């Protein structure tokens, strides 16, 4: 599985996912810090990421 971890979560989650054999990246490491979830969506879809975030309120608005 391929994960993209949002900037609201700690970068250590990337290490945990990688330790379990997953491809995982952090928004900050890709130079995307400060981007809204909406602005991240094209990259999430294009690169087949599973987006990991804890700001569910913002994310629900995108899919309402």
N, CA, C and O atoms as a printed pandas DataFrame, in Angstrom:
     atom_number atom_name residue_name chain_id  residue_number  x_coord  y_coord  z_coord
0              1         N          UNK        A               1    0.840   -1.169    0.000
1              2        CA          UNK        A               1    0.000    0.000    0.000
2              3         C          UNK        A               1    0.890    1.239    0.000
3              4         O          UNK        A               1    2.015    1.201    0.498
4              5         N          UNK        A               2    0.391    2.319   -0.551
5              6        CA          UNK        A               2    1.155    3.558   -0.689
6              7         C          UNK        A               2    0.431    4.675    0.074
7              8         O          UNK        A               2   -0.707    5.020   -0.246
8              9         N          UNK        A               3    1.099    5.230    1.078
9             10        CA          UNK        A               3    0.485    6.232    1.942
10            11         C          UNK        A               3    1.111    7.609    1.749
11            12         O          UNK        A               3    2.301    7.738    1.461
12            13         N          UNK        A               4    0.281    8.631    1.913
13            14        CA          UNK        A               4    0.741   10.010    2.026
14            15         C          UNK        A               4    0.226   10.523    3.361
15            16         O          UNK        A               4   -0.984   10.593    3.579
16            17         N          UNK        A               5    1.144   10.881    4.258
17            18        CA          UNK        A               5    0.797   11.344    5.601
18            19         C          UNK        A               5    0.702   12.867    5.587
19            20         O          UNK        A               5    1.619   13.555    5.139
20            21         N          UNK        A               6   -0.408   13.376    6.080
21            22        CA          UNK        A               6   -0.668   14.812    6.112
22            23         C          UNK        A               6    0.239   15.501    7.131
23            24         O          UNK        A               6    0.761   14.865    8.047
24            25         N          UNK        A               7    0.414   16.803    6.955
25            26        CA          UNK        A               7    1.307   17.566    7.826
26            27         C          UNK        A               7    0.789   17.689    9.256
27            28         O          UNK        A               7    1.550   18.052   10.153
28            29         N          UNK        A               8   -0.479   17.397    9.483
29            30        CA          UNK        A               8   -1.019   17.459   10.846
30            31         C          UNK        A               8   -0.604   16.247   11.676
31            32         O          UNK        A               8   -0.886   16.192   12.873
32            33         N          UNK        A               9    0.059   15.280   11.054
33            34        CA          UNK        A               9    0.527   14.081   11.747
34            35         C          UNK        A               9    2.055   14.035   11.741
35            36         O          UNK        A               9    2.701   14.579   10.846
36            37         N          UNK        A              10    2.611   13.389   12.737
37            38        CA          UNK        A              10    4.062   13.354   12.914
38            39         C          UNK        A              10    4.740   12.514   11.832
39            40         O          UNK        A              10    4.191   11.520   11.356
40            41         N          UNK        A              11    5.924   12.934   11.465
41            42        CA          UNK        A              11    6.691   12.228   10.429
42            43         C          UNK        A              11    7.092   10.815   10.846
43            44         O          UNK        A              11    7.424    9.994    9.992
44            45         N          UNK        A              12    7.066   10.524   12.136
45            46        CA          UNK        A              12    7.430    9.176   12.593
46            47         C          UNK        A              12    6.469    8.114   12.068
47            48         O          UNK        A              12    6.829    6.938   12.006
48            49         N          UNK        A              13    5.263    8.505   11.691
49            50        CA          UNK        A              13    4.317    7.544   11.114
50            51         C          UNK        A              13    4.839    6.969    9.803
51            52         O          UNK        A              13    4.539    5.826    9.457
52            53         N          UNK        A              14    5.611    7.754    9.085
53            54        CA          UNK        A              14    6.208    7.273    7.836
54            55         C          UNK        A              14    7.138    6.104    8.125
55            56         O          UNK        A              14    7.098    5.084    7.437
56            57         N          UNK        A              15    7.964    6.255    9.133
57            58        CA          UNK        A              15    8.904    5.194    9.506
58            59         C          UNK        A              15    8.168    3.922    9.902
59            60         O          UNK        A              15    8.576    2.824    9.525
60            61         N          UNK        A              16    7.093    4.064   10.655
61            62        CA          UNK        A              16    6.307    2.901   11.075
62            63         C          UNK        A              16    5.747    2.175    9.857
63            64         O          UNK        A              16    5.850    0.952    9.762
64            65         N          UNK        A              17    5.162    2.913    8.935
65            66        CA          UNK        A              17    4.594    2.298    7.731
66            67         C          UNK        A              17    5.673    1.634    6.886
67            68         O          UNK        A              17    5.478    0.527    6.384
68            69         N          UNK        A              18    6.805    2.303    6.730
69            70        CA          UNK        A              18    7.900    1.730    5.945
70            71         C          UNK        A              18    8.435    0.459    6.598
71            72         O          UNK        A              18    8.793   -0.494    5.905
72            73         N          UNK        A              19    8.490    0.443    7.915
73            74        CA          UNK        A              19    8.954   -0.740    8.646
74            75         C          UNK        A              19    8.056   -1.952    8.364
75            76         O          UNK        A              19    8.508   -3.096    8.408
76            77         N          UNK        A              20    6.793   -1.683    8.079
77            78        CA          UNK        A              20    5.834   -2.749    7.781
78            79         C          UNK        A              20    5.718   -3.018    6.282
79            80         O          UNK        A              20    4.801   -3.711    5.842
80            81         N          UNK        A              21    6.647   -2.472    5.500
81            82        CA          UNK        A              21    6.727   -2.790    4.084
82            83         C          UNK        A              21    5.913   -1.920    3.149
83            84         O          UNK        A              21    5.747   -2.261    1.978
84            85         N          UNK        A              22    5.404   -0.807    3.640
85            86        CA          UNK        A              22    4.596    0.073    2.801
86            87         C          UNK        A              22    5.433    1.220    2.240
87            88         O          UNK        A              22    6.392    1.668    2.867
88            89         N          UNK        A              23    5.062    1.683    1.063
89            90        CA          UNK        A              23    5.613    2.928    0.541
90            91         C          UNK        A              23    4.895    4.048    1.277
91            92         O          UNK        A              23    3.665    4.068    1.326
92            93         N          UNK        A              24    5.641    4.970    1.843
93            94        CA          UNK        A              24    5.016    6.022    2.630
94            95         C          UNK        A              24    5.832    7.301    2.520
95            96         O          UNK        A              24    7.063    7.283    2.550
96            97         N          UNK        A              25    5.117    8.404    2.395
97            98        CA          UNK        A              25    5.736    9.717    2.244
98            99         C          UNK        A              25    5.003   10.698    3.142
99           100         O          UNK        A              25    3.835   10.496    3.475
100          101         N          UNK        A              26    5.692   11.758    3.532
101          102        CA          UNK        A              26    5.079   12.813    4.336
102          103         C          UNK        A              26    4.920   14.052    3.463
103          104         O          UNK        A              26    5.794   14.376    2.660
104          105         N          UNK        A              27    3.805   14.732    3.629
105          106        CA          UNK        A              27    3.515   15.942    2.860
106          107         C          UNK        A              27    4.690   16.914    2.919
107          108         O          UNK        A              27    5.069   17.488    1.898
108          109         N          UNK        A              28    5.268   17.104    4.098
109          110        CA          UNK        A              28    6.380   18.049    4.252
110          111         C          UNK        A              28    7.588   17.653    3.413
111          112         O          UNK        A              28    8.266   18.515    2.855
112          113         N          UNK        A              29    7.858   16.356    3.321
113          114        CA          UNK        A              29    9.035   15.876    2.591
114          115         C          UNK        A              29    8.880   16.028    1.083
115          116         O          UNK        A              29    9.867   16.025    0.347
116          117         N          UNK        A              30    7.639   16.160    0.627
117          118        CA          UNK        A              30    7.388   16.336   -0.805
118          119         C          UNK        A              30    7.243   17.809   -1.174
119          120         O          UNK        A              30    6.890   18.141   -2.305
120          121         N          UNK        A              31    7.518   18.692   -0.210
121          122        CA          UNK        A              31    7.424   20.129   -0.470
122          123         C          UNK        A              31    5.993   20.622   -0.584
123          124         O          UNK        A              31    5.733   21.628   -1.244
124          125         N          UNK        A              32    5.062   19.921    0.054
125          126        CA          UNK        A              32    3.648   20.263   -0.069
126          127         C          UNK        A              32    3.053   20.820    1.218
127          128         O          UNK        A              32    1.833   20.938    1.329
128          129         N          UNK        A              33    3.887   21.162    2.187
129          130        CA          UNK        A              33    3.355   21.697    3.442
130          131         C          UNK        A              33    2.627   23.009    3.164
131          132         O          UNK        A              33    3.046   23.809    2.326
132          133         N          UNK        A              34    1.539   23.207    3.879
133          134        CA          UNK        A              34    0.733   24.410    3.698
134          135         C          UNK        A              34   -0.342   24.276    2.640
135          136         O          UNK        A              34   -1.211   25.141    2.531
136          137         N          UNK        A              35   -0.300   23.210    1.859
137          138        CA          UNK        A              35   -1.328   22.989    0.832
138          139         C          UNK        A              35   -2.621   22.523    1.499
139          140         O          UNK        A              35   -2.588   21.793    2.489
140          141         N          UNK        A              36   -3.739   22.942    0.960
141          142        CA          UNK        A              36   -5.016   22.457    1.473
142          143         C          UNK        A              36   -5.237   21.023    1.006
143          144         O          UNK        A              36   -4.618   20.564    0.046
144          145         N          UNK        A              37   -6.132   20.324    1.703
145          146        CA          UNK        A              37   -6.458   18.961    1.280
146          147         C          UNK        A              37   -6.965   18.968   -0.160
147          148         O          UNK        A              37   -6.647   18.075   -0.944
148          149         N          UNK        A              38   -7.746   19.972   -0.492
149          150        CA          UNK        A              38   -8.273   20.072   -1.858
150          151         C          UNK        A              38   -7.141   20.163   -2.878
151          152         O          UNK        A              38   -7.199   19.530   -3.932
152          153         N          UNK        A              39   -6.120   20.945   -2.569
153          154        CA          UNK        A              39   -4.984   21.087   -3.484
154          155         C          UNK        A              39   -4.137   19.816   -3.557
155          156         O          UNK        A              39   -3.461   19.580   -4.559
156          157         N          UNK        A              40   -4.170   19.003   -2.511
157          158        CA          UNK        A              40   -3.425   17.743   -2.511
158          159         C          UNK        A              40   -4.133   16.647   -3.303
159          160         O          UNK        A              40   -3.488   15.707   -3.768
160          161         N          UNK        A              41   -5.445   16.757   -3.461
161          162        CA          UNK        A              41   -6.229   15.683   -4.072
162          163         C          UNK        A              41   -5.736   15.242   -5.452
163          164         O          UNK        A              41   -5.666   14.037   -5.692
164          165         N          UNK        A              42   -5.394   16.142   -6.367
165          166        CA          UNK        A              42   -4.914   15.664   -7.675
166          167         C          UNK        A              42   -3.682   14.764   -7.559
167          168         O          UNK        A              42   -3.571   13.767   -8.273
168          169         N          UNK        A              43   -2.779   15.107   -6.683
169          170        CA          UNK        A              43   -1.577   14.281   -6.515
170          171         C          UNK        A              43   -1.906   12.959   -5.826
171          172         O          UNK        A              43   -1.361   11.914   -6.179
172          173         N          UNK        A              44   -2.797   13.015   -4.845
173          174        CA          UNK        A              44   -3.222   11.797   -4.153
174          175         C          UNK        A              44   -3.817   10.814   -5.155
175          176         O          UNK        A              44   -3.488    9.628   -5.139
176          177         N          UNK        A              45   -4.679   11.301   -6.013
177          178        CA          UNK        A              45   -5.337   10.447   -7.005
178          179         C          UNK        A              45   -4.344    9.992   -8.070
179          180         O          UNK        A              45   -4.299    8.809   -8.405
180          181         N          UNK        A              46   -3.555   10.911   -8.601
181          182        CA          UNK        A              46   -2.625   10.589   -9.693
182          183         C          UNK        A              46   -1.585    9.556   -9.277
183          184         O          UNK        A              46   -1.187    8.712  -10.080
184          185         N          UNK        A              47   -1.146    9.621   -8.025
185          186        CA          UNK        A              47   -0.094    8.714   -7.562
186          187         C          UNK        A              47   -0.634    7.556   -6.721
187          188         O          UNK        A              47    0.129    6.811   -6.105
188          189         N          UNK        A              48   -1.962    7.418   -6.708
189          190        CA          UNK        A              48   -2.631    6.295   -6.040
190          191         C          UNK        A              48   -2.258    6.182   -4.560
191          192         O          UNK        A              48   -2.008    5.088   -4.053
192          193         N          UNK        A              49   -2.225    7.335   -3.874
193          194        CA          UNK        A              49   -1.948    7.360   -2.443
194          195         C          UNK        A              49   -3.211    7.058   -1.640
195          196         O          UNK        A              49   -4.323    7.352   -2.078
196          197         N          UNK        A              50   -3.026    6.473   -0.471
197          198        CA          UNK        A              50   -4.036    6.478    0.577
198          199         C          UNK        A              50   -3.636    7.620    1.494
199          200         O          UNK        A              50   -2.536    7.623    2.047
200          201         N          UNK        A              51   -4.530    8.593    1.658
201          202        CA          UNK        A              51   -4.214    9.799    2.411
202          203         C          UNK        A              51   -4.496    9.572    3.890
203          204         O          UNK        A              51   -5.595    9.161    4.262
204          205         N          UNK        A              52   -3.500    9.839    4.733
205          206        CA          UNK        A              52   -3.616    9.642    6.176
206          207         C          UNK        A              52   -3.648   11.019    6.832
207          208         O          UNK        A              52   -2.682   11.778    6.743
208          209         N          UNK        A              53   -4.760   11.339    7.490
209          210        CA          UNK        A              53   -4.931   12.641    8.120
210          211         C          UNK        A              53   -5.813   12.493    9.346
211          212         O          UNK        A              53   -6.493   11.478    9.505
212          213         N          UNK        A              54   -5.808   13.492   10.209
213          214        CA          UNK        A              54   -6.747   13.477   11.329
214          215         C          UNK        A              54   -7.663   14.691   11.311
215          216         O          UNK        A              54   -8.384   14.930   12.279
216          217         N          UNK        A              55   -7.647   15.449   10.244
217          218        CA          UNK        A              55   -8.561   16.583   10.133
218          219         C          UNK        A              55   -9.777   16.159    9.298
219          220         O          UNK        A              55  -10.000   16.648    8.190
220          221         N          UNK        A              56  -10.537   15.251    9.861
221          222        CA          UNK        A              56  -11.672   14.647    9.159
222          223         C          UNK        A              56  -12.707   15.681    8.732
223          224         O          UNK        A              56  -13.350   15.512    7.696
224          225         N          UNK        A              57  -12.879   16.733    9.499
225          226        CA          UNK        A              57  -13.887   17.730    9.146
226          227         C          UNK        A              57  -13.591   18.336    7.770
227          228         O          UNK        A              57  -14.492   18.447    6.939
228          229         N          UNK        A              58  -12.346   18.726    7.527
229          230        CA          UNK        A              58  -11.984   19.291    6.225
230          231         C          UNK        A              58  -12.136   18.255    5.123
231          232         O          UNK        A              58  -12.611   18.567    4.031
232          233         N          UNK        A              59  -11.738   17.034    5.409
233          234        CA          UNK        A              59  -11.767   15.991    4.390
234          235         C          UNK        A              59  -13.200   15.618    4.026
235          236         O          UNK        A              59  -13.491   15.368    2.857
236          237         N          UNK        A              60  -14.095   15.577    5.002
237          238        CA          UNK        A              60  -15.506   15.271    4.715
238          239         C          UNK        A              60  -16.115   16.318    3.796
239          240         O          UNK        A              60  -16.932   15.986    2.937
240          241         N          UNK        A              61  -15.732   17.572    3.963
241          242        CA          UNK        A              61  -16.252   18.635    3.104
242          243         C          UNK        A              61  -15.896   18.391    1.644
243          244         O          UNK        A              61  -16.665   18.743    0.749
244          245         N          UNK        A              62  -14.745   17.795    1.399
245          246        CA          UNK        A              62  -14.318   17.534    0.028
246          247         C          UNK        A              62  -15.157   16.462   -0.644
247          248         O          UNK        A              62  -15.292   16.458   -1.867
248          249         N          UNK        A              63  -15.723   15.555    0.139
249          250        CA          UNK        A              63  -16.449   14.415   -0.418
250          251         C          UNK        A              63  -17.936   14.450   -0.118
251          252         O          UNK        A              63  -18.627   13.442   -0.267
252          253         N          UNK        A              64  -18.429   15.594    0.300
253          254        CA          UNK        A              64  -19.861   15.721    0.618
254          255         C          UNK        A              64  -20.689   15.865   -0.639
255          256         O          UNK        A              64  -21.912   15.982   -0.562
